[in-house]
Amino acid sequence: MTVQYLTDTKGKKTGVLLGIKDWEKIQKKLNAEQFYEGFRESLREIKLHKQGKTKLKDAKDLFK
């Protein structure tokens, strides 16, 4: 992966420039991580519901 850094006049890094294929790989990985985190959160909510500590959300509310 080739990375170029953008800097301000003081030399502080302010951005990154990388190839589109590398960026697409990063996006794909981030999307997968977000999916799995959402799945883990759902499992935690179900566990709390089974313990009587919370109510499950209505499916209609999830799409709002």
Backbone hydrogen bonds in HBPLUS format (Angstrom, degrees):
<---DONOR---> <-ACCEPTOR-->    atom                        ^
c    i                          cat <-CA-CA->   ^        H-A-AA   ^      H-
h    n   atom  resd res      DA  || num        DHA   H-A  angle D-A-AA Bond
n    s   type  num  typ     dist DA aas  dist angle  dist       angle   num
A0004-GLN N   A0017-LEU O   2.83 MM  13  4.97 160.5  1.87 151.0 156.3     1
A0017-LEU N   A0004-GLN O   2.68 MM  13  4.97 157.7  1.73 157.7 161.3     2
A0006-LEU N   A0015-GLY O   2.92 MM   9  4.79 169.7  1.93 121.5 124.4     3
A0014-THR N   A0006-LEU O   2.70 MM   8  5.56 172.1  1.70 150.7 153.3     4
A0015-GLY N   A0006-LEU O   3.32 MM   9  4.79 141.9  2.48 133.2 127.7     5
A0008-ASP N   A0012-LYS O   2.94 MM   4  5.51 151.6  2.03 144.4 151.1     6
A0011-GLY N   A0008-ASP O   2.98 MM   3  5.32 164.7  2.00 115.0 119.4     7
A0023-TRP N   A0019-GLY O   2.99 MM   4  6.32 158.0  2.04 150.9 157.8     8
A0024-GLU N   A0020-ILE O   2.86 MM   4  6.10 157.8  1.90 152.1 157.6     9
A0025-LYS N   A0021-LYS O   3.06 MM   4  6.31 151.8  2.14 143.6 150.7    10
A0026-ILE N   A0022-ASP O   3.03 MM   4  6.33 157.3  2.08 149.4 155.5    11
A0027-GLN N   A0023-TRP O   2.90 MM   4  6.18 162.5  1.93 154.0 158.6    12
A0028-LYS N   A0024-GLU O   2.98 MM   4  6.12 160.9  2.02 146.1 151.1    13
A0029-LYS N   A0025-LYS O   3.02 MM   4  6.25 159.5  2.07 147.4 152.8    14
A0030-LEU N   A0026-ILE O   2.89 MM   4  6.15 160.1  1.93 153.7 159.4    15
A0031-ASN N   A0027-GLN O   2.90 MM   4  6.11 160.9  1.93 154.0 158.7    16
A0032-ALA N   A0028-LYS O   3.08 MM   4  6.31 154.4  2.15 145.1 151.7    17
A0033-GLU N   A0029-LYS O   2.98 MM   4  6.26 157.8  2.03 148.9 155.0    18
A0034-GLN N   A0030-LEU O   2.91 MM   4  6.17 156.0  1.97 151.2 157.7    19
A0035-PHE N   A0031-ASN O   3.01 MM   4  6.21 156.1  2.06 144.9 151.2    20
A0036-TYR N   A0032-ALA O   2.99 MM   4  6.27 166.7  2.01 154.3 156.9    21
A0037-GLU N   A0033-GLU O   2.92 MM   4  6.09 152.3  2.00 146.6 154.5    22
A0038-GLY N   A0034-GLN O   2.97 MM   4  6.14 159.2  2.01 147.7 153.1    23
A0039-PHE N   A0035-PHE O   2.94 MM   4  6.22 150.4  2.03 147.1 156.0    24
A0040-ARG N   A0036-TYR O   2.89 MM   4  6.12 158.0  1.94 145.8 151.4    25
A0041-GLU N   A0037-GLU O   2.93 MM   4  6.16 157.6  1.98 148.8 154.9    26
A0042-SER N   A0038-GLY O   3.00 MM   4  6.24 151.7  2.08 142.6 150.0    27
A0043-LEU N   A0039-PHE O   3.02 MM   4  6.36 154.8  2.08 148.8 155.3    28
A0044-ARG N   A0040-ARG O   2.97 MM   4  6.30 151.1  2.05 147.5 155.6    29
A0045-GLU N   A0041-GLU O   2.97 MM   4  6.28 156.1  2.03 149.2 155.4    30
A0046-ILE N   A0042-SER O   2.99 MM   4  6.27 155.9  2.05 149.4 155.8    31
A0047-LYS N   A0043-LEU O   2.99 MM   4  6.21 157.8  2.04 146.2 152.2    32
A0048-LEU N   A0044-ARG O   2.98 MM   4  6.27 160.4  2.02 150.6 155.4    33
A0049-HIS N   A0045-GLU O   2.94 MM   4  6.15 152.7  2.01 145.3 153.3    34
A0050-LYS N   A0046-ILE O   2.91 MM   4  6.18 159.4  1.95 152.2 157.2    35
A0051-GLN N   A0047-LYS O   3.08 MM   4  6.34 138.4  2.25 140.5 151.8    36
A0051-GLN N   A0048-LEU O   3.17 MM   3  5.02 125.5  2.49  90.3 104.4    37
A0053-LYS N   A0048-LEU O   2.88 MM   5  5.21 157.7  1.93 160.9 154.0    38
A0052-GLY N   A0049-HIS O   2.88 MM   3  4.97 157.4  1.93 106.4 113.2    39
A0061-ASP N   A0058-ASP O   2.95 MM   3  5.38 126.7  2.25 108.8 121.9    40
A0062-LEU N   A0059-ALA O   3.16 MM   3  5.16 131.2  2.41  95.7 108.5    41
A0063-PHE N   A0060-LYS O   3.34 MM   3  5.69 144.9  2.47 103.7 112.0    42
A0064-LYS N   A0061-ASP O   3.33 MM   3  5.36 166.4  2.35 104.3 108.0    43
